[in-house]
Amino acid sequence: MSLGYAEKLSFIEDVGQVGMTELFDSAHVLQEKIEQLAKLIQKSRHLVVFTGAGISTSCGIPDFRGPKGIWTLQREGKPLPEASLPFHRAMPSMTHMALVGLEKAGILKFVISQNVDGLHLRSGIPREKLAELHGNSFMETCPSCGVEYLRDFEVETIGLKETSRRCSGEKCGAKLRDTVLDWEDALPPKEMNLAEKHCRMGDVVLCLGTSLQITPACNLPLKSLRGGGKIVIVNLQKTPKDKKASLVIHGFVDKVIAGVMELLGMQIPPYIRIDLFQTILTQSLSSDKKFVNWTIRIASVHGVSAPLPFIKSVEVSFADNQNYKEAILNKQPFLLKRRTVRTETFEMFLKLEFSDGCGCLSTQIKIPFNFQASTESFKLDKIAMFEKMRDAAIQDSSCGQNAVVERRTVLVPKNEITVHAIVTNVKTFDYHLSNGDVKPRKEGMGGSETTRKRSEGRKRKSRS
């Protein structure tokens, strides 16, 4: 989990059993169990997956109760583990994306997660098929109208507190709240009710990377037993629910799930991350009406004062060789002012340098400028546009593709607001169980050799 999240939690002395010995099934036994699990999934009518921190350790996010987990090290008085990349840039693991493949095939019916890293949503699991019991560090919700806002930055608070933003609904405007629970907070009824419903319906409840210690969430899989359902646990440590399970697998989650997908003859879909930002072009005439005073502002789509964490700096260049560069620093939006003659038309080139964790170093976007430009607005089908960008990223084996997905204009004062989409990460998967090799095949493709080496350095084996 995010170390920031752990530090924000209220102090509690009893965090359950930590630092337990990790167990590993022998290669032969592990293969037999993977085959059993594949058959159970293949025959299932209502597969439910229940996930914990162990499915995200291969994403560079430390767990809590493992030998090097946050709670374990705290109890031993040792320094906390360091995340291998910024929390907001963590990418879904092989397991996350395999679950997306199972859902798209109609096999996986519902996911219940105790994680707050938001990776299930980012991976592509539909919101209506996901219960996030402990919240989402990147989600805000409106207590008035119930609208949810998924951010590209980590929300600053936990404990269901008010944040610094308001609902953008025309008839609302209420102050938003974070969704992450603190120790004393009750589980959200909506998420809990859906989780209970699907566990009762589940004929197979697959528990991945969870110690099954936190109540009442850990008791949810047991609800499948009344209807004759089976529980499968994949974890490197023993859990209190092992005796209730039909199958217990001690192995790396990624390796187990990769084996299941191979036996089912299914591909693990790639992960393509698309980020958004907006350019705001403001124009006004000088008092003598001979010149145009204009500004370009580059900001988050979540608001001009919201962080823009995936962009490190912006360089603006013009045909007259005038260049401007400014760091974003996740605080203030980029702002540039300029005066031109009224009849002048030209092109601006924005070079965006990406922050650590993005798969490529930079990209360039061309923006035409014309004071008499059309005032027509448009909004493209984002889903269709994103699919087109994903296909191009996979085909090119690179990231950095960008497209305009929305443009709107305001006449007084004259503003042109454009939303840009950029592919900032590409991650595909390859797995060969015959030689024990389970790893991402390509991560952050398309960057320089330095970028690829940096990406390789971040790869870590999954700890369940």
C-alpha positions in Angstrom: 0.0 0.0 0.0 1.0 3.6 -0.1 3.4 4.5 2.7 1.6 7.8 2.8 -1.7 6.0 3.5 -0.1 4.0 6.3 1.2 7.1 7.9 -2.2 8.8 7.7 -3.9 6.0 9.6 -4.8 6.5 13.3 -2.5 4.7 15.7 -3.6 1.2 16.7 -1.5 -1.2 18.8 -3.1 -4.5 17.6 -2.8 -4.8 13.8 -3.0 -8.6 13.9 -0.4 -11.2 13.3 2.5 -10.0 11.3 5.8 -11.4 9.9 4.6 -15.0 9.6 6.8 -17.5 7.8 6.3 -17.7 4.1 5.5 -21.1 2.7 6.2 -22.4 -0.8 4.6 -25.5 -2.4 7.1 -27.7 -4.3 7.1 -27.2 -8.1 5.2 -30.5 -8.6 2.6 -29.8 -5.9 2.2 -26.2 -7.2 1.6 -27.4 -10.7 -1.0 -29.9 -9.5 -2.8 -27.2 -7.5 -2.8 -24.7 -10.4 -4.4 -27.4 -12.6 -7.1 -28.0 -9.9 -7.8 -24.2 -9.7 -8.0 -23.9 -13.5 -10.6 -26.7 -13.5 -12.6 -25.1 -10.7 -12.6 -21.7 -12.6 -13.5 -23.4 -15.9 -16.5 -25.1 -14.3 -17.6 -22.2 -12.2 -20.9 -20.4 -12.8 -20.3 -17.4 -10.5 -16.6 -16.8 -9.8 -15.9 -14.1 -7.2 -12.3 -12.9 -6.5 -11.3 -11.5 -3.1 -8.0 -9.6 -3.1 -5.5 -8.2 -0.6 -2.2 -6.4 -0.6 -0.3 -9.4 -2.0 -1.5 -8.9 -5.5 0.1 -5.4 -5.6 3.6 -6.1 -4.3 4.8 -6.8 -7.8 3.6 -3.3 -8.7 6.1 -1.9 -6.3 3.7 -1.3 -3.4 4.7 -2.8 -0.1 2.3 -5.0 1.8 1.5 -4.9 5.5 2.1 -8.2 7.2 4.7 -10.0 5.0 8.3 -10.4 6.3 9.1 -7.0 5.0 5.6 -5.5 5.3 4.8 -2.1 6.8 3.3 -3.4 10.1 6.0 -6.1 10.4 8.9 -3.6 10.1 7.2 -1.1 12.4 6.8 -3.7 15.1 10.5 -4.6 14.8 11.5 -1.0 15.0 13.0 -1.0 11.5 12.8 1.6 8.7 9.7 1.3 6.5 10.1 -0.2 3.1 10.5 2.2 0.1 8.1 2.1 -2.8 9.9 1.5 -6.1 8.0 4.3 -7.9 5.4 7.0 -7.0 2.2 5.6 -5.8 0.1 7.4 -8.4 2.2 5.8 -11.2 1.9 2.2 -9.9 0.7 -0.1 -12.8 -1.5 -3.1 -12.4 0.2 -6.5 -12.1 -0.1 -9.6 -14.2 -2.8 -10.8 -11.8 -4.8 -7.5 -12.1 -4.8 -7.8 -15.8 -5.6 -11.5 -15.8 -8.7 -10.7 -13.8 -9.7 -8.2 -16.5 -9.4 -11.0 -19.1 -11.5 -13.3 -17.1 -14.2 -10.6 -16.6 -14.3 -9.8 -20.3 -14.7 -13.5 -21.1 -17.7 -13.6 -18.8 -16.1 -15.9 -16.3 -15.3 -13.5 -13.4 -18.5 -12.1 -12.1 -17.3 -9.8 -9.2 -14.2 -8.5 -7.5 -14.0 -7.6 -3.8 -10.9 -5.7 -2.8 -9.4 -4.6 0.6 -6.8 -2.5 -1.3 -6.9 1.2 -1.5 -4.4 1.5 -4.4 -7.1 1.9 -7.1 -5.4 -0.6 -9.4 -8.5 -2.7 -10.1 -10.3 0.3 -11.5 -7.2 1.4 -13.5 -6.8 -2.1 -14.9 -10.3 -2.0 -16.4 -12.6 -3.9 -14.0 -16.0 -2.2 -14.4 -17.0 -0.2 -11.3 -20.3 -2.0 -11.0 -18.4 -5.3 -10.7 -16.1 -4.1 -8.0 -16.5 -3.5 -4.2 -13.6 -1.5 -2.7 -14.3 -2.3 1.0 -11.6 0.0 2.4 -11.9 2.8 -0.2 -9.7 4.1 -2.9 -6.8 6.6 -2.4 -7.6 8.2 -5.8 -11.3 8.5 -5.4 -13.5 11.3 -4.1 -17.2 11.1 -3.6 -20.0 13.6 -3.3 -22.0 13.0 -0.1 -25.0 14.9 -1.6 -25.5 13.4 -5.0 -23.2 10.3 -4.8 -21.1 11.1 -7.8 -17.6 9.5 -7.7 -14.5 11.2 -9.1 -11.4 9.1 -9.9 -8.3 11.2 -9.8 -4.8 10.8 -11.2 -3.3 12.1 -8.0 -3.6 10.7 -4.4 -6.3 12.4 -2.4 -4.8 14.3 0.5 -6.9 12.9 3.3 -8.3 9.6 4.6 -11.1 8.9 7.1 -14.0 10.1 4.9 -13.0 13.8 5.5 -13.8 16.8 3.3 -11.3 17.6 0.7 -10.4 20.9 -1.0 -12.7 20.3 -4.0 -16.4 20.5 -4.7 -18.8 18.4 -6.8 -19.0 19.7 -10.4 -22.6 18.9 -10.8 -24.6 21.9 -12.0 -27.2 21.6 -9.2 -24.9 20.4 -6.5 -21.5 21.9 -5.6 -21.2 20.1 -2.3 -17.8 19.6 -0.7 -16.3 16.3 -1.7 -15.0 13.6 0.7 -12.3 11.0 0.5 -13.3 7.4 0.4 -10.5 5.7 2.4 -11.4 4.2 5.8 -9.5 4.8 9.0 -9.4 2.1 11.6 -12.6 3.3 13.4 -14.7 3.8 10.2 -17.4 1.3 9.4 -17.3 -0.5 6.0 -19.4 1.3 3.4 -22.9 -0.3 3.3 -23.2 -0.2 -0.5 -19.9 -1.9 -1.1 -20.5 -4.4 1.7 -24.0 -5.3 0.6 -22.8 -6.0 -3.0 -19.9 -8.1 -1.7 -22.2 -10.2 0.6 -24.6 -10.7 -2.3 -22.0 -12.0 -4.7 -20.3 -14.2 -2.1 -23.6 -15.9 -1.3 -24.1 -16.4 -5.1 -20.5 -17.5 -5.6 -19.7 -21.2 -6.3 -16.0 -20.4 -6.3 -14.5 -17.5 -4.1 -10.9 -17.1 -5.0 -8.8 -15.3 -2.3 -5.6 -13.8 -3.6 -2.8 -12.3 -1.6 -4.7 -11.7 1.6 -4.0 -12.8 5.2 -7.8 -12.9 5.8 -7.3 -11.3 9.3 -9.3 -8.0 9.1 -12.9 -8.3 10.2 -15.6 -8.2 9.0 -14.2 -8.3 5.5 -12.3 -11.6 6.1 -15.6 -13.4 6.8 -17.2 -12.6 3.4 -15.8 -15.6 1.6 -17.3 -17.9 4.2 -20.8 -16.9 3.0 -20.3 -18.9 -0.1 -20.2 -22.1 1.9 -23.9 -22.1 2.8 -24.8 -22.5 -0.9 -22.2 -25.2 -1.5 -19.6 -22.8 -2.8 -15.9 -23.5 -2.6 -13.1 -21.2 -1.2 -9.6 -21.2 -2.8 -6.8 -19.3 -1.0 -3.6 -18.3 -2.8 -1.2 -16.8 -0.2 2.4 -17.3 0.9 1.4 -17.4 4.6 -1.1 -19.4 6.5 -4.5 -17.7 7.1 -7.2 -18.2 9.8 -9.5 -19.5 7.0 -7.3 -22.2 5.5 -9.3 -25.0 7.2 -12.5 -23.7 5.5 -10.9 -23.8 2.0 -11.2 -26.5 -0.5 -7.8 -25.6 -1.9 -4.9 -23.7 -0.4 -2.0 -22.7 -2.7 1.3 -21.4 -1.3 3.0 -19.6 -4.2 3.4 -16.3 -5.9 0.1 -15.0 -7.0 1.3 -13.9 -10.4 2.8 -17.3 -11.1 -0.4 -19.1 -10.0 -2.7 -16.9 -12.1 -0.4 -17.0 -15.1 -0.5 -20.8 -14.9 -4.3 -20.8 -14.7 -4.6 -18.5 -17.7 -2.2 -20.7 -19.7 -4.3 -23.8 -18.9 -7.5 -22.0 -19.9 -5.9 -21.0 -23.2 -6.4 -17.3 -22.4 -4.2 -14.3 -23.1 -3.6 -11.7 -20.4 -4.6 -8.4 -21.8 -2.0 -5.5 -21.9 -2.2 -2.5 -19.7 -2.3 0.8 -21.4 -2.5 3.9 -19.3 -4.0 7.1 -20.8 -3.7 10.3 -18.9 -5.6 13.6 -19.5 -4.7 17.3 -19.2 -6.2 20.5 -20.5 -4.9 23.5 -22.3 -6.8 26.8 -21.7 -6.1 29.5 -24.3 -7.4 32.9 -23.3 -7.4 35.8 -25.7 -8.2 39.5 -25.4 -7.6 42.6 -27.6 -5.4 45.5 -26.5 -7.0 48.8 -25.8 -6.0 50.1 -29.2 -7.3 46.8 -30.8 -4.0 46.3 -32.7 -2.7 43.5 -30.6 -3.9 40.3 -29.0 -3.0 39.6 -25.4 -3.2 35.9 -24.7 -2.3 33.3 -22.2 -1.9 29.6 -22.4 -2.5 27.6 -19.2 -1.8 23.9 -18.9 -3.7 22.3 -16.0 -5.3 19.1 -14.7 -8.7 18.1 -16.0 -9.7 17.9 -12.4 -9.4 21.7 -12.0 -6.8 24.4 -12.6 -5.6 24.2 -9.0 -5.5 20.4 -8.9 -2.1 18.5 -9.1 -0.8 17.4 -12.5 1.6 14.7 -11.3 2.5 12.9 -14.5 4.0 16.1 -16.1 7.3 17.3 -14.8 7.9 20.3 -17.0 6.5 22.0 -20.1 8.5 23.6 -22.9 6.7 25.9 -25.4 8.4 26.8 -28.7 7.3 29.0 -31.6 8.4 29.4 -35.2 10.3 32.6 -34.3 12.5 30.4 -32.0 11.2 31.9 -28.8 11.2 29.2 -26.2 9.7 29.0 -22.7 10.2 26.2 -20.2 8.6 25.8 -16.7 8.5 23.1 -14.2 5.0 21.9 -13.1 6.2 20.6 -9.7 2.6 19.3 -9.0 1.6 22.6 -7.5 0.7 25.3 -10.0 -0.5 24.9 -13.6 1.8 26.1 -16.3 1.0 29.7 -17.4 2.5 31.7 -20.2 1.6 35.2 -21.4 2.3 36.7 -24.8 1.3 39.6 -27.1 1.0 39.3 -30.9 -0.4 41.5 -33.7 -4.0 40.8 -34.4 -3.4 39.4 -37.9 -0.7 37.0 -36.8 -1.3 33.2 -37.0 1.2 30.7 -35.8 1.7 27.3 -34.3 2.8 26.5 -30.7 4.7 23.3 -29.9 4.3 21.9 -26.4 7.0 19.5 -25.3 5.8 17.7 -22.2 8.4 16.0 -20.0 6.9 13.2 -18.0 7.5 12.4 -14.3 9.1 9.2 -13.0 7.0 6.1 -13.5 5.9 7.1 -17.0 7.0 4.8 -19.8 8.4 7.5 -22.1 10.4 10.6 -21.3 8.4 13.2 -23.3 6.0 13.9 -26.1 5.3 16.9 -28.3 1.9 18.4 -29.1 1.2 21.0 -31.8 -1.4 23.7 -31.1 -2.5 26.1 -33.9 -3.2 29.7 -32.9 -5.6 32.0 -34.8 -7.5 34.9 -33.2 -10.3 34.3 -35.7 -10.4 30.5 -35.0 -13.7 28.7 -35.0 -15.8 28.8 -31.8 -17.3 25.4 -32.4 -17.2 23.0 -29.5 -17.0 19.2 -29.7 -16.8 16.2 -27.5 -15.6 12.9 -28.9 -16.6 9.4 -27.8 -13.8 8.9 -25.3 -14.2 5.2 -25.0 -13.9 4.8 -28.8 -10.9 7.2 -28.9 -9.1 5.4 -26.0 -9.5 2.1 -27.7 -8.0 3.5 -30.9 -5.1 4.9 -28.9 -4.6 1.6 -27.1 -4.5 -0.3 -30.4 -1.9 2.1 -31.8 0.2 1.9 -28.6 0.2 -1.9 -28.8 0.9 -2.0 -32.5 3.8 0.6 -32.2 5.2 -1.0 -29.1 5.5 2.5 -27.6 3.7 5.2 -25.7 3.4 8.9 -26.2 0.5 8.8 -28.6 -1.8 11.8 -28.1 -5.1 13.0 -29.3 -7.7 15.8 -28.7 -10.8 14.4 -27.1 -12.8 17.5 -26.3 -12.8 21.2 -27.1 -15.2 23.9 -25.8 -15.2 27.6 -26.2 -16.3 30.6 -24.2 -16.9 33.9 -26.0 -16.5 36.4 -23.1 -13.7 36.4 -22.3 -12.6 34.4 -25.3 -11.4 31.0 -24.0 -10.6 27.8 -25.9 -10.4 24.8 -23.5 -9.0 21.6 -25.1 -8.7 18.2 -23.4 -5.8 16.1 -24.5 -5.3 12.4 -24.0 -1.8 10.8 -23.9 -0.7 7.2 -23.6 1.9 7.3 -20.8 2.4 3.6 -20.1 2.3 0.4 -22.0 2.8 -3.0 -20.3 2.3 -6.4 -21.8 2.8 -9.8 -20.3 4.5 -13.0 -21.2 4.7 -16.2 -19.1 6.3 -19.6 -19.7 5.7 -21.9 -16.9 7.8 -24.7 -18.3 11.0 -22.8 -17.3 9.4 -21.0 -14.3 9.6 -17.6 -16.0 6.7 -15.3 -15.2 7.3 -11.6 -15.9 6.0 -8.5 -17.7 7.3 -8.8 -21.3 7.4 -5.1 -22.0 7.0 -2.3 -19.5 7.0 1.4 -20.4 7.8 0.7 -24.0 8.8 3.5 -26.4 11.2 5.5 -24.2 14.9 5.8 -24.5 17.4 3.1 -23.4 17.7 5.0 -20.1 14.0 4.8 -19.6 13.8 1.1 -20.4 16.7 0.4 -17.9 14.8 2.5 -15.3 11.7 0.4 -15.9 13.6 -2.8 -15.7 15.0 -1.8 -12.4 11.5 -1.4 -11.0 10.4 -5.0 -11.8 10.0 -7.1 -8.7 8.7 -10.6 -8.2 5.1 -10.8 -6.8 4.8 -11.7 -3.2 1.4 -13.0 -2.3 
